[in-house]
Amino acid sequence: MPQEERKMEQFAEGESTHEEIKNKLRQNFDGKIVRKDLTKKIKEVSRGK
């Protein structure tokens, strides 16, 4: 198997793993996960910066 094909398989495998993790997080923590940069921005606005 050529090296490029192996890289593509690994990429696709990593993508499916990412999707699987994302789906599990949404199932268990839906509405509770917030990006850190957004919370920082909200805090800054509320403090009047």
Secondary structure, DSSP 8 states (H G I E B T S, - for coil): --HHHHHHHHHHHHHHHHHHHHHHHHHHHTTT---HHHHHHHHHHHHT-
